[in-house]
């Protein structure tokens, strides 16, 4: 279906409906010498909604059932003896070749005679079906427009109906986010339960060895799936990143919002925010090529064994990456603190630094905590930097200057290549994802408790 034609027809119908509804409402108000309940704009919008519903219904039904109808037509164009001699995969390939011929792209090799005939027939079928669907949608839209025009009266509560439709759309948009979250959790939960039929939850959550390979010895033969090394690597890298990003981001936000000249702020803040737009693969390459060797060289100079790929390398570069999240958000939050609080503190004799420490920061603390939460969630979920810079060594180590691995990197490793999702080697990725979700949920709950406590104190 040509989307441009559909969009053009839809726009024409909606524009016509709005104009008809708007002009009709003014006409009936003058003719009846009565005041309209709703403004003409609401009548025009309501007429457009009445037209949109049947048009969208027709287009939606065709989008839902059209592919199946088209496939049935293609199968009917393949000779019965040929279709009977083809395997299901070969039949699908033949149907794909017919679609390619109908679209004009052509196929590899010499097409068979029945393929050319079927392609031409499919092209005609697609054109006719498209015209029928457009005509049906436009016809129903015009009928709905006439019906909407007849219903327009001075007493029509068009505003109430339009607001009800908008309210329903807002509820639907909110429900999409909620249902998406529920769907993600349910899918992770069911697959994680399948994983725990192979591996004991105690061995998974409290195990200290990660070796997810088939074992030639022992009774299980599934390998070792201890979460502790991955969890410790994730926490260590995130802690190093926050150790770098929090002081730098928060101090830069305080300077830009409280001390910097407006011209300097308008120049420096966009430069800092550019860091958030750099792809993470670039950060990973930067950590692997520049930061890792630099830290290793410093270690050699002071007599420390610092590996080029280590938790420190990944955490340092990740901290640089999340500085804009803390700096930009904290800057905006600090500037939203009421000016009366700042002026009152200064009027009582407090210095600027005392005002920042004792008035502005406590008042802005709930928002700053939210910025920290966003940054740490970003650090926990980061993958590419850790893949390139952490060393991918899922071993329980306390030394941040040695290679490590994280939960996200392990998920990528377990889902790379051919996976059948029938054994623990691939199903463990869902258990790891559920663990990450639980970690993020705990962070959100802790942040909500902190925000609630300080909001009660300062509001």
Secondary structure, DSSP 8 states (H G I E B T S, - for coil): --HHHHHHHHHHHHHHHHHHHHHHHHHHHHHHT---SS-HHHHHHHHHHHHHHHHHHHHHHHHHHHHHHHHHHHHHHS-HHHHHHS-HHHHHHHHHHHHHHHHT---SS---HHHHHHHHHHHHHHHHHHHHHHHHHHHHHHHHHHHHHHH--TT--HHHHHHHHHHHHHHHHHHHHHHHHHHHHHHHHHHHHHHTTTS-HHHHHH---EE-S--SSSSS-S-EE-SHHHHHHHHHHHHHHHHHHHHHHHHHHHIIIIIS-HHHHHHHHHHHHHHHHS-HHHHHHHIIIIIHHHHHHHHHHHT----SSSHHHHHHHHHHHHHHHHHHHHHHHHHTS-HHHHHHHHHTT--HHHHIIIIIHHHHHHHHHHHHHHHHHHHHH--HHHHHHSB------S-TTS-B--HHHHHHHHHSS---S-SHHHHHHHHHHHHHHHHHHHHHHHHHHHHHHHHHHH-
